[in-house]
């Protein structure tokens, strides 16, 4: 990649905010079209793959899903699952394949519209102007913990899944993991494999089998076109859905909370707070049985879909017996004494932070703070989003779908450029350094 330098007062046709896979995918098309642009990355390219994952992290989608414009996984294990450092290196190499103009260590702090069109972009390295701005920063910005986390006593060490790295990074003693999305379940397994005593507060997240009828379930889903279904056909509520939990660890396998319990993990329903009366304890709702059944029902419904697809297309796929629950809770424990908890790993998600949009947020964010857009194009001309979960399809927030989204958005921006609607630099900025 080209090490771009932000020059105060410079003008670019496009400013791309975010140097992850989404921002780079768009940059690929802009470079090919000869569009003057800069990619602003507050840290380093693809840093979240390295800095926001634990040591034993692996992709949960097969490596062959990893494809970006002009670039695809070509390693020795297409059906395997790259680890954290491999994914980080793979994305960084992508930036080098087409000389992406990336300014690392530059954070965007404000965005305001210009009279006549375009935007002023305030950064930690100066102020730029741009005809168009694309927010390619994903939707997971600020780690969330529940308000009652403040009620936990000081001796309990608290860490968000975003900062968890390995079991030895936590103090000795039992660990409570709160949340059973992809991160929570995999971290719980990481701790269990290390011989730690683990308490897991389950949620409503669904699960998916790793393999079924001779093939990875995610490969089946890709062949069935499920990742390409537009969100408009599924309802906008899908943008809030939790991803199915499964793991790529050890070559890929199911994550079955019932099996975790059989192996000694303590399972609970949804964590609800801290009771400080008497012997202090974390409290739980009696939801465990229902949530385990729900997760299994989703996994089995996916198998139903695969069965129908196999039958409809006459595919020769081996028969496979269906899952039989290996454990059921005898009771629904509603308390965990805090003298049995040395640390808590919060895995309850993230909150988006669009504060840098300033007053533009009033026009492009809905009542829940989510970007309003159609395939990335916001209600404000030439302000767009890319890389959001369910931006257009289920695959949009994954390597599987970001390439198509980037191509579509690049086409829309180039059409705007071609019809002369971009404002160009302000008169006093004509001739200013491009900054790249």
Secondary structure in CASP SS format (residue, H / E / C, confidence):
PFRMAT SS
TARGET T0000
AUTHOR 0000-0000-0000
METHOD secondary structure of the structure
MODEL  1
X C 1.00
X E 1.00
X E 1.00
X C 1.00
X C 1.00
X C 1.00
X C 1.00
X C 1.00
X C 1.00
X C 1.00
X E 1.00
X E 1.00
X E 1.00
X E 1.00
X E 1.00
X E 1.00
X E 1.00
X C 1.00
X C 1.00
X C 1.00
X H 1.00
X H 1.00
X H 1.00
X H 1.00
X H 1.00
X H 1.00
X H 1.00
X H 1.00
X H 1.00
X H 1.00
X H 1.00
X H 1.00
X C 1.00
X C 1.00
X C 1.00
X C 1.00
X E 1.00
X E 1.00
X E 1.00
X E 1.00
X E 1.00
X C 1.00
X C 1.00
X C 1.00
X C 1.00
X C 1.00
X H 1.00
X H 1.00
X H 1.00
X H 1.00
X H 1.00
X C 1.00
X C 1.00
X C 1.00
X C 1.00
X C 1.00
X C 1.00
X E 1.00
X C 1.00
X C 1.00
X C 1.00
X C 1.00
X H 1.00
X H 1.00
X H 1.00
X C 1.00
X E 1.00
X E 1.00
X C 1.00
X C 1.00
X E 1.00
X E 1.00
X C 1.00
X C 1.00
X C 1.00
X C 1.00
X C 1.00
X C 1.00
X C 1.00
X C 1.00
X C 1.00
X C 1.00
X E 1.00
X H 1.00
X H 1.00
X H 1.00
X H 1.00
X H 1.00
X H 1.00
X H 1.00
X H 1.00
X H 1.00
X H 1.00
X H 1.00
X H 1.00
X H 1.00
X H 1.00
X C 1.00
X C 1.00
X C 1.00
X E 1.00
X E 1.00
X E 1.00
X E 1.00
X C 1.00
X C 1.00
X C 1.00
X E 1.00
X E 1.00
X E 1.00
X E 1.00
X E 1.00
X E 1.00
X C 1.00
X C 1.00
X C 1.00
X C 1.00
X C 1.00
X E 1.00
X E 1.00
X E 1.00
X E 1.00
X E 1.00
X C 1.00
X C 1.00
X E 1.00
X E 1.00
X E 1.00
X E 1.00
X E 1.00
X E 1.00
X E 1.00
X E 1.00
X E 1.00
X E 1.00
X C 1.00
X C 1.00
X C 1.00
X C 1.00
X C 1.00
X C 1.00
X E 1.00
X E 1.00
X C 1.00
X C 1.00
X C 1.00
X H 1.00
X H 1.00
X H 1.00
X H 1.00
X H 1.00
X C 1.00
X C 1.00
X C 1.00
X C 1.00
X C 1.00
X E 1.00
X E 1.00
X E 1.00
X E 1.00
X H 1.00
X H 1.00
X H 1.00
X C 1.00
X C 1.00
X C 1.00
X H 1.00
X H 1.00
X H 1.00
X C 1.00
X C 1.00
X C 1.00
X C 1.00
X C 1.00
X E 1.00
X E 1.00
X E 1.00
X E 1.00
X C 1.00
X C 1.00
X C 1.00
X H 1.00
X H 1.00
X H 1.00
X H 1.00
X H 1.00
X H 1.00
X H 1.00
X H 1.00
X H 1.00
X H 1.00
X H 1.00
X H 1.00
X C 1.00
X C 1.00
X C 1.00
X C 1.00
X E 1.00
X E 1.00
X E 1.00
X E 1.00
X C 1.00
X C 1.00
X C 1.00
X C 1.00
X C 1.00
X E 1.00
X C 1.00
X C 1.00
X C 1.00
X E 1.00
X E 1.00
X C 1.00
X C 1.00
X E 1.00
X E 1.00
X H 1.00
X H 1.00
X H 1.00
X H 1.00
X H 1.00
X H 1.00
X H 1.00
X C 1.00
X C 1.00
X H 1.00
X H 1.00
X H 1.00
X C 1.00
X E 1.00
X H 1.00
X H 1.00
X H 1.00
X C 1.00
X C 1.00
X H 1.00
X H 1.00
X H 1.00
X H 1.00
X H 1.00
X C 1.00
X C 1.00
X C 1.00
X C 1.00
X E 1.00
X C 1.00
X E 1.00
X C 1.00
X H 1.00
X H 1.00
X H 1.00
X C 1.00
X E 1.00
X C 1.00
X C 1.00
X C 1.00
X H 1.00
X H 1.00
X H 1.00
X H 1.00
X H 1.00
X H 1.00
X C 1.00
X C 1.00
X C 1.00
X E 1.00
X E 1.00
X E 1.00
X C 1.00
X C 1.00
X E 1.00
X E 1.00
X E 1.00
X E 1.00
X E 1.00
X C 1.00
X C 1.00
X C 1.00
X C 1.00
X C 1.00
X E 1.00
X E 1.00
X E 1.00
X E 1.00
X C 1.00
X C 1.00
X C 1.00
X H 1.00
X H 1.00
X H 1.00
X H 1.00
X H 1.00
X H 1.00
X H 1.00
X H 1.00
X H 1.00
X H 1.00
X H 1.00
X H 1.00
X H 1.00
X H 1.00
X H 1.00
X H 1.00
X H 1.00
X H 1.00
X H 1.00
X H 1.00
X H 1.00
X H 1.00
X H 1.00
X H 1.00
X H 1.00
X C 1.00
X C 1.00
X C 1.00
X C 1.00
X C 1.00
X C 1.00
X C 1.00
X C 1.00
X C 1.00
X C 1.00
X C 1.00
X C 1.00
X C 1.00
X C 1.00
X C 1.00
X C 1.00
X C 1.00
X C 1.00
X C 1.00
X C 1.00
X C 1.00
X C 1.00
X E 1.00
X E 1.00
X E 1.00
X H 1.00
X H 1.00
X H 1.00
X C 1.00
X C 1.00
X E 1.00
X E 1.00
X E 1.00
X E 1.00
X C 1.00
X C 1.00
X C 1.00
X E 1.00
X E 1.00
X C 1.00
X C 1.00
X C 1.00
X H 1.00
X H 1.00
X H 1.00
X H 1.00
X H 1.00
X H 1.00
X H 1.00
X H 1.00
X H 1.00
X H 1.00
X E 1.00
X C 1.00
X C 1.00
X C 1.00
X C 1.00
X C 1.00
X E 1.00
X C 1.00
X C 1.00
X E 1.00
X C 1.00
X C 1.00
X E 1.00
X C 1.00
X C 1.00
X C 1.00
X C 1.00
X C 1.00
X E 1.00
X E 1.00
X E 1.00
X C 1.00
X C 1.00
X C 1.00
X C 1.00
X C 1.00
X C 1.00
X C 1.00
X E 1.00
X H 1.00
X H 1.00
X H 1.00
X H 1.00
X C 1.00
X H 1.00
X H 1.00
X H 1.00
X H 1.00
X H 1.00
X H 1.00
X H 1.00
X H 1.00
X H 1.00
X H 1.00
X H 1.00
X H 1.00
X H 1.00
X H 1.00
X H 1.00
X H 1.00
X H 1.00
X H 1.00
X H 1.00
X H 1.00
X C 1.00
X C 1.00
X C 1.00
X C 1.00
X C 1.00
X C 1.00
X C 1.00
X C 1.00
X H 1.00
X H 1.00
X H 1.00
X C 1.00
X C 1.00
X C 1.00
X C 1.00
X C 1.00
X C 1.00
X C 1.00
END
